[in-house]
Every structure is written in C-alpha cells, then in structure tokens.
Amino acid sequence: MRNIIIIGNGISGVTAAREIRKRSDDHITIISDEHPYFFSRTALMYVFMGHMKKEHLKPYADAFWEKNRIALLSDRVNGIDFENKMLRLDKNNPVSYDVLILATGSLPNKFGWPGQDLKSVSGLYHMGDLDRLEKWSGSIRHGVIVGGGLIGIELAEMLLSRGKTVTFLVRESGFWNIVLPPEESSMINRHIREHGIDLRLNTELKEIIDNGRGEASAVTTSKNETIDCQFVGLTAGVHPNVGWLKNTSLDIARGILVDQYLKTNQDQVYAIGDCAQLRTPRPGRRPIEAVWYTGKMMGRTAAQNICGTPIEYDPGIWFNSAKFLDIEYQTYGFIPPSPDDSTHTFYWEHPDGKKSLRINFDKETGEVRGFNLMGIRFRHKVCERWLKEQKPIDYVMHHLEEANFDPEFYARQEKDIRQAYAQQFHTTFA
C-alpha cells in the first residue's frame, strides 16, 4: 500500500483523491493550510450576497472524508526533500510519501503598488478573503476594484449588493478586451455603467493611501486622480503558487513543468491545476489554464496514471462560463479578440444590447471553430459535438434549435440570428 500525499485541497487535489480512491486502497492524505475542508470557490460571492450560507460552500458532508478513507491534515508544507521523499510541515513532524501530487493552486497578482498590503485591501480567491471582506463591510462606503477580469466583476457585484458605491480601474481600453472581441467588450462596458459602477478605462492603480491605521483611505491613479475609498479589491489576475518551490530541484518556469502525463522531473511527483505548466500544450491551448474544469480533468488524469492506467492529459474542447452582473457568458472552442486571416466571424446582437451570439468559422471549409454567447444559452454537449465533428456553419444555422438551452418561456432568437447571418454573408435559408 502506497502513501499518496496531495498538497492542496482545491478542485484538482480533491478530484485526484476521489479518483485514486475509486481505483486503489492506497493511503491518501490531503494537506492544506487554507481551510479544513474543500469548498466551492466560485460560490464565495453568493455567501456574501446572502444567497447561501457558509456551510453550503462544502460540496461534501464532513463524514465523507472518513467514509472514503481520505485523511485531511490542516498544515502548511514549507519544504520538500525530493531525494528522500519527505515533506516539512509548520506544525507537525515531517511526513514521507511514495507518490506526491502538487495541487497548490494560484495566488493573486500584486505588482508592487505602495499600500498593496494594507488591511482593507484584498482579492477574492480564498476563504480568508471572504472573511476579511465581511469584517470590513460595515465600514465600506466606496470600494475601488483594480483589474478588469471575472473576479473583479464578481467583487463589484458583491459590494453593490450591500449598497456600496464602486469604481472600476481597468488598464485596457475595454473591459476584458484581452479575451472578448470588441462588440462583447463594449456590451459589458455599457452593462457595468448601467449598474451605476464608475468604470474608468485606460486607467491603472498608482498607489493605495494609508489612513494612518494600516487601512486604505484612497487610491491614486495613473491619471493623477485621487479616489476616496475604504476598500480596494486587487483582481489583476493570478499566477501559479510555486514561489516556495523555486530553490528546489523541481523544474519550474511560470508554473511547475509537467509532461503529457502530468509528471514532473522528480520521481513519483505530479503537478495539476493552476500550478501546473504543460511542457507541450495541445495546439491552440495555453500551457497554464487556471479554470475549474481543466483542474478537475487534470485531477482525473493524474489519478489514472498513478493507478497504473496511463493516459495523456487531453483538455478537450475549450469551454468557459461566467456572469457579468445580469449577463451570462459562455464560450466554446476558439474565439480570440480578433479573428485571423483564415477565419470568418459572424456576430448577432439583440436590439436590447444584452444578448449576442458570435460564431467563428473557417473561410475555406465553413467548419465552425468557436461560439461566444452573451445573455443566451446553448447546450454544452451540442456545441462540443459540432466542434468535434467539424460541422459547417450552414449546418449549425439550420440546427440552432437543437442547441437552445434557454428556459421554456424565454423568447426564441433563432429566426433573427438566421436573418442576420443571411444578410452578413449574402445567403438564404430554405
């Protein structure tokens, strides 16, 4: 019986533990210093907004871990001896491993801003961030959010839900326009402002001003403006949590380098999730993908490899989803901010300015390459199947009803979408 240790109790580490238990009787221990139990990070905002209770963040009952013989150790690993396969801990004696899985996740980016470590400055990545925001909530009148990404918009919505005013500092010319094409970015810009948020584009944080008690009282910007506030949310992206491993024999670039089986350069050591960097990513994919579903897939893949059924990591069709205040977002396949010379892009937007569909497809073959949806929903399995089967755009247009996943009484958009496609590409539908 092997001793398998997993560092990190996020979706990657917990998925690996569950999948290993299904396949073996090995001894499994998960070590984490963040929270005693696995919790849903994506639901943190809903606890603050009153839609859930904190205990609802736990996907599994407390008895689950003992029942499945997965030991939980609340401690911090401060060093690894890879040669002797030993872990040094803050509170407990060193422990040995036969197989080690590094699932240490990511940390929020900080860029050396003066005041970035003040008490009322935080991201929204860990349970402690929620606790701190709850503690400060009563004294916050105005919050400043730095960084135009998904966590930023969540944090802004949380503050709005409690009657706070919000300023958003986004260094780009449009919200999340490093990911979204111009039309979708403009839609979200409008939507943010319609909610009363002071969105300031092309604006960077310069300094966070201390009130003399170690708390934020204002920020100054790259435009030499001063904005009074009692809270600053730092949401300018994340980076792999690997700094504590950089003086070891582990191969590290931005993240921990792994092969197609998620193995590191160390014997019986794997890395998965946000901290892992693929040496050779699949075409069109990034070497680090810090999203929930890829973390889960990595956990499953590592478990199979550890349990003797070797399989290469295959992330499948790219998918992501989010919510920009009241507008839901889905993306499938490849939709860059601007298409390359081999790609046509079809874009339809509803007159209300809160719904849109974009489909990218090959100019020569018509093969669909990706879908962007704002405010409407398509079935995941249908989009994935169309992309895998390389369906042509005309086929997709004729079968839009098959993909529709909006609630029963929502207005249907297929007729308008087909008309827009026919106008843009000078074709007709039978």
C-alpha positions in Angstrom: 0.0 0.0 0.0 1.5 3.3 -1.1 1.4 6.6 0.9 -0.1 9.2 -1.5 0.1 12.8 -0.4 -1.7 15.7 -2.1 -0.7 19.3 -1.3 -3.8 21.5 -1.9 -7.5 20.9 -1.3 -9.0 22.7 -4.3 -10.9 21.0 -7.2 -7.7 19.5 -8.7 -6.4 17.9 -5.5 -9.8 16.7 -4.3 -10.7 15.2 -7.7 -7.4 13.3 -7.7 -8.1 12.0 -4.2 -11.5 10.8 -5.1 -10.4 9.1 -8.3 -7.5 7.4 -6.7 -9.8 6.0 -4.0 -12.1 4.6 -6.7 -9.1 2.7 -8.2 -6.9 1.7 -5.2 -6.7 1.1 -1.5 -3.6 3.3 -1.1 -3.4 5.6 1.9 -4.4 9.2 0.8 -3.7 12.4 2.7 -4.7 15.9 1.6 -2.6 18.7 3.2 -3.8 22.3 3.1 -3.5 25.3 5.4 -6.3 27.3 3.8 -9.4 25.7 5.1 -10.1 22.3 6.9 -12.4 21.2 4.1 -12.8 21.5 0.3 -15.1 24.3 -0.6 -16.5 25.9 -3.8 -14.5 29.0 -4.6 -17.0 30.1 -7.2 -19.7 30.4 -4.6 -17.9 32.7 -2.2 -19.7 35.7 -3.7 -23.1 34.2 -3.0 -22.4 33.8 0.7 -21.6 37.5 0.9 -24.7 38.4 -1.1 -26.9 36.3 1.2 -28.0 33.7 -1.3 -26.1 30.9 0.5 -24.8 30.1 4.0 -21.1 29.4 4.6 -21.8 25.8 5.3 -23.3 25.4 1.8 -19.9 26.0 0.3 -18.9 22.4 1.2 -19.9 20.0 -1.6 -19.3 17.0 0.7 -20.6 16.3 4.2 -17.9 16.2 6.8 -18.3 12.5 7.2 -17.4 12.0 3.5 -13.7 12.0 4.1 -13.6 9.4 6.8 -16.0 7.2 4.9 -13.8 7.3 1.8 -10.6 6.9 3.8 -9.1 10.3 2.7 -7.2 11.8 5.6 -7.2 15.6 5.9 -4.2 17.4 7.5 -4.5 21.1 8.3 -1.0 22.4 8.0 1.4 24.2 5.7 4.1 22.5 3.8 7.2 24.7 4.0 9.7 22.5 2.2 10.1 19.3 0.2 13.1 16.9 0.1 12.6 15.2 -3.2 15.6 12.9 -2.9 14.3 11.4 0.4 10.6 11.9 -0.4 9.9 13.9 2.7 7.7 16.9 3.5 8.5 19.5 6.1 5.5 21.0 7.9 4.9 24.1 10.0 3.0 22.4 12.9 3.6 18.6 12.5 6.5 16.3 12.2 7.9 15.7 8.7 6.0 13.1 6.7 7.2 10.8 3.9 5.4 10.0 0.7 5.6 7.4 -2.0 3.6 9.5 -4.5 3.3 13.3 -4.3 0.7 15.4 -6.1 1.3 19.2 -6.1 -2.0 21.0 -6.4 -1.0 24.2 -4.8 -3.2 26.5 -7.0 -2.6 30.1 -7.7 -2.1 33.4 -5.9 -3.4 36.9 -6.8 -1.1 39.2 -8.7 0.5 42.1 -7.0 2.7 44.5 -8.8 4.5 46.3 -6.0 1.9 49.0 -5.6 2.5 51.1 -2.5 -0.1 50.2 0.0 -1.0 46.8 -1.6 -0.6 45.0 1.8 -2.8 47.3 3.8 -5.6 45.6 5.9 -8.6 46.7 3.8 -7.0 45.5 0.5 -7.9 42.1 -0.7 -8.8 39.8 -3.7 -11.5 37.2 -3.8 -9.6 33.9 -4.2 -9.6 32.3 -0.7 -11.9 31.7 2.2 -9.9 34.3 4.2 -10.7 36.9 1.6 -14.4 36.4 2.2 -13.9 36.6 6.0 -12.0 39.8 5.7 -14.5 41.4 3.4 -17.3 40.5 5.7 -15.4 42.0 8.6 -14.8 45.3 6.8 -18.2 45.6 5.1 -19.8 47.8 7.7 -17.2 50.5 7.3 -17.1 50.4 3.5 -18.9 53.2 1.7 -16.9 53.2 -1.5 -14.8 50.4 -3.0 -12.2 50.5 -5.8 -11.7 47.4 -7.9 -8.4 47.1 -9.8 -8.3 44.8 -12.8 -10.9 44.0 -15.5 -11.4 40.3 -15.1 -14.0 37.9 -13.9 -13.1 38.1 -10.2 -13.3 41.9 -10.4 -16.8 41.9 -11.7 -17.9 39.4 -9.0 -16.4 41.6 -6.3 -18.1 44.7 -7.7 -21.4 42.9 -7.7 -20.9 41.8 -4.1 -20.3 45.4 -3.0 -23.3 46.7 -5.0 -25.5 44.1 -3.2 -24.8 45.8 0.1 -25.4 49.3 -1.2 -21.8 50.3 -1.7 -20.6 52.5 -4.5 -17.9 51.1 -6.8 -15.2 52.4 -9.0 -13.5 50.0 -11.5 -10.0 50.7 -12.7 -9.2 48.9 -16.0 -5.9 49.5 -17.7 -7.2 48.3 -21.1 -9.4 50.3 -23.5 -12.3 47.9 -22.9 -13.4 45.5 -20.1 -11.7 42.2 -20.6 -10.8 43.0 -24.2 -7.7 40.8 -24.0 -10.3 37.9 -24.1 -13.5 39.4 -25.5 -13.9 40.7 -29.1 -14.8 44.4 -29.3 -18.6 44.1 -29.6 -18.9 41.8 -26.5 -16.4 44.0 -24.5 -18.5 47.1 -25.4 -21.7 45.3 -24.3 -20.1 44.7 -20.9 -18.8 48.2 -20.6 -22.3 49.5 -21.1 -23.8 47.0 -18.7 -21.3 47.8 -16.0 -22.1 51.5 -16.2 -25.9 50.9 -16.3 -25.4 49.4 -12.9 -24.0 52.6 -11.6 -20.4 51.5 -11.5 -17.8 54.1 -12.2 -15.9 52.3 -14.9 -12.6 54.0 -15.7 -10.8 52.6 -18.8 -7.2 53.1 -19.7 -6.6 53.7 -16.0 -4.1 52.0 -13.7 -3.6 51.9 -10.0 -0.6 54.0 -8.8 -0.8 53.9 -5.0 -3.1 52.9 -2.2 -3.1 55.6 0.6 -2.9 54.6 4.2 -5.4 56.2 6.6 -2.7 56.1 9.4 -4.2 52.9 10.9 -3.0 50.5 8.3 -6.2 50.7 6.2 -7.0 52.0 2.8 -8.4 55.6 2.6 -7.9 56.4 -1.1 -6.2 55.4 -4.2 -4.3 57.5 -6.8 -4.4 56.5 -10.4 -2.1 56.7 -13.4 -4.0 59.8 -14.4 -3.1 61.5 -11.1 -6.6 61.3 -9.8 -7.3 60.6 -6.1 -10.4 58.5 -5.3 -11.5 58.2 -1.7 -12.4 54.6 -0.6 -12.4 52.3 2.3 -11.7 49.1 0.4 -9.5 48.1 -2.6 -10.1 44.9 -4.4 -7.0 43.6 -6.2 -8.2 41.4 -9.1 -5.5 41.8 -11.7 -5.2 38.1 -12.5 -3.3 35.3 -10.8 0.0 33.4 -11.0 0.9 29.8 -10.1 1.7 29.3 -6.4 5.2 28.0 -6.9 7.5 30.6 -5.4 8.2 28.5 -2.4 9.5 25.7 -4.6 11.8 27.7 -6.9 15.0 26.8 -5.0 14.4 23.1 -5.3 15.3 20.5 -7.9 11.8 20.8 -9.4 11.7 22.1 -13.0 9.7 25.4 -12.8 9.1 28.1 -15.4 6.0 30.2 -14.7 4.4 27.0 -13.2 5.6 23.5 -12.4 6.6 21.9 -15.7 4.8 18.6 -16.4 4.7 16.2 -19.4 1.6 14.9 -21.1 1.0 12.5 -18.2 1.3 15.4 -15.7 4.6 14.1 -14.3 7.3 16.5 -13.1 11.0 15.9 -13.5 11.0 14.3 -10.0 10.3 10.7 -9.3 6.7 10.0 -8.5 5.8 13.6 -8.3 2.9 15.1 -10.3 1.5 18.6 -10.6 -2.1 19.5 -11.5 -4.4 22.5 -11.7 -3.4 26.2 -11.6 0.2 25.5 -10.5 1.0 23.1 -13.5 2.5 24.2 -16.7 2.4 21.8 -19.7 5.7 21.5 -21.5 3.9 20.8 -24.7 0.3 22.0 -24.7 -2.2 20.9 -27.3 -2.4 23.1 -30.4 -4.4 26.2 -29.6 -4.2 25.7 -25.8 -2.2 27.6 -23.2 0.4 25.9 -21.1 -1.3 27.2 -17.9 -5.1 27.2 -17.8 -6.4 28.3 -14.4 -10.0 27.3 -14.8 -12.2 24.9 -12.8 -12.9 22.3 -15.4 -9.3 21.8 -16.6 -8.3 21.5 -12.9 -10.8 18.7 -12.5 -9.7 17.0 -15.7 -6.1 17.1 -14.5 -7.1 15.5 -11.2 -8.7 12.6 -13.0 -5.8 12.2 -15.4 -3.2 12.1 -12.7 -5.2 9.6 -10.7 -5.4 7.2 -13.7 -1.7 7.5 -14.3 -0.8 6.9 -10.6 -3.1 3.9 -10.5 -1.5 2.1 -13.5 -3.7 3.0 -16.4 -1.5 5.6 -18.3 -3.4 8.2 -20.2 -2.3 11.5 -21.7 -3.9 14.7 -20.5 -6.5 15.9 -23.0 -8.3 19.1 -22.1 -10.8 18.6 -24.9 -12.8 21.5 -26.4 -12.1 24.8 -24.6 -15.0 25.9 -22.5 -15.6 28.7 -20.0 -18.6 30.4 -18.5 -19.2 33.4 -16.3 -21.7 36.0 -15.3 -21.2 39.8 -15.9 -23.8 41.1 -13.4 -27.1 40.1 -15.1 -25.5 38.9 -18.4 -24.5 35.2 -18.6 -21.5 34.3 -20.8 -20.5 31.1 -22.4 -17.7 30.3 -24.8 -16.8 27.1 -26.7 -13.8 26.5 -28.9 -11.6 29.2 -30.2 -12.8 32.8 -30.2 -9.9 35.2 -30.0 -10.4 39.0 -29.6 -9.9 39.4 -33.3 -10.0 36.6 -36.0 -7.0 35.6 -38.1 -6.9 35.8 -41.9 -8.3 32.3 -42.3 -11.4 32.9 -40.2 -14.8 34.5 -40.8 -16.7 35.8 -37.8 -20.5 36.0 -37.6 -21.9 38.3 -35.0 -25.6 38.9 -34.0 -26.7 41.3 -31.2 -30.2 41.7 -29.9 -31.7 45.2 -30.0 -31.7 45.3 -26.2 -27.9 45.3 -26.2 -27.8 42.4 -23.7 -27.8 39.3 -25.9 -25.4 38.3 -28.6 -24.1 35.3 -30.5 -20.7 35.0 -32.2 -19.7 32.1 -34.4 -16.2 31.8 -35.9 -15.7 29.5 -38.9 -13.1 28.6 -41.5 -13.3 30.8 -44.6 -12.5 27.9 -46.9 -14.4 24.9 -45.4 -17.1 26.7 -43.3 -16.0 24.5 -40.4 -17.1 26.1 -37.1 -14.2 27.0 -34.7 -15.9 28.6 -31.8 -19.0 30.1 -30.1 -19.4 33.2 -27.9 -22.8 33.7 -26.2 -23.9 36.6 -24.1 -27.3 36.5 -22.4 -28.5 33.4 -24.2 -27.6 29.7 -23.6 -26.6 26.8 -25.8 -26.2 23.2 -24.7 -22.7 22.3 -23.9 -22.9 18.9 -25.4 -24.3 20.2 -28.7 -21.6 22.9 -29.1 -18.9 20.4 -28.2 -20.2 17.8 -30.7 -20.5 20.4 -33.5 -16.8 21.5 -32.9 -15.5 17.9 -32.7 -17.4 16.8 -35.8 -16.3 20.0 -37.6 -19.8 20.9 -38.6 -20.1 23.7 -41.3 -21.6 27.0 -40.4 -24.7 26.3 -42.7 -25.4 23.1 -40.8 -25.2 25.0 -37.4 -27.5 27.7 -38.7 -30.1 25.1 -39.8 -30.0 23.4 -36.4 -29.8 26.3 -33.9 -33.0 25.0 -32.1 -31.0 21.8 -31.2 -28.6 23.9 -29.2 -31.0 26.2 -27.4 -30.9 25.9 -23.7 -32.8 29.0 -22.5 -35.7 28.4 -20.1 -39.1 27.4 -21.6 -40.8 30.8 -21.6 -37.8 32.8 -22.9 -38.1 34.5 -26.3 -36.5 32.5 -29.0 -33.8 34.1 -31.2 -33.2 31.6 -34.0 -35.1 33.4 -36.7 -33.4 36.8 -36.1 -30.0 35.1 -35.9 -30.5 33.4 -39.3 -31.7 36.6 -40.8 -28.6 38.4 -39.6 -26.3 35.6 -40.9 -28.0 35.7 -44.3 -27.5 39.5 -44.5 -23.9 39.4 -43.4 -22.9 36.5 -45.7 -25.3 37.1 -48.6 -27.1 33.8 -48.5 -30.6 32.5 -48.0 -32.3 29.7 -45.9 -34.8 27.3 -47.2 
